[in-house]
Every structure is written in C-alpha cells, then in structure tokens.
C-alpha cells in the first residue's frame, strides 16, 4: 500500500511559490507542483489562463462567502474535488477482482 505513495515522483510534491495579481492586488501562493499542474489543467479545460482562472475562482468565493480565509488551501481542496470527480470505477471483466479506479477523460 505505501508503495503507491512512496514511489511517486519527487517532483510532484516539491513546492513552488508563484506570484500573481488577483483583483489588482499582488500576492504569492505556494503549492506543490502536482497542484499547480492540476490547476493549469482545470484552467485549460475552462479555456482560461491560470491567472484568469484563479482570479475568477477568488472572485466567486468572495461573492459566495464574503471573504477567502486560506486561498492556498481552497486551491488544494479544489484540485482534490476535480480529481475525485474525474475518477470513475471501471469493472475489470478479465478476472473476479474488485473494480479498480481509473482516471476518466
């Protein structure tokens, strides 16, 4: 079980700080590279740049909640939600093992 986690590429959990401007304010966000990759994927699927996507998300959270307490945590959770919704269970008809999870496109 731990091999699934321990054998992942180190690059995925290296963190990177990126500077960006949200609603005219300069800020920086530090996330692991796998989260940046996922956010870039989401933005591309929405036909937006990453900066525009992050600005829109921040704005929608402000509209809905009135404030954003921890934007980096919100981004990580958003990535987890995105990945979990992209996963589907596909039965393996070749043997009697339980169905496995695979990423859906």
CORTA-V652081 format. One record per run of one state. SS is the DSSP state (a for helix, b for strand, c for the rest). FROM is the first residue (numbers start at 0). TO is the last residue. Records with the same first field share a line. If there is no record, write none. Layout:
SS->FROM-TO ; FROM-TO
This chain:
c->0-0 ; 6-8 ; 13-13 ; 22-23 ; 45-48 ; 65-69 ; 90-98 ; 103-104
a->1-5 ; 9-12 ; 32-44 ; 49-64 ; 70-85
b->14-21 ; 24-31 ; 86-89 ; 99-102
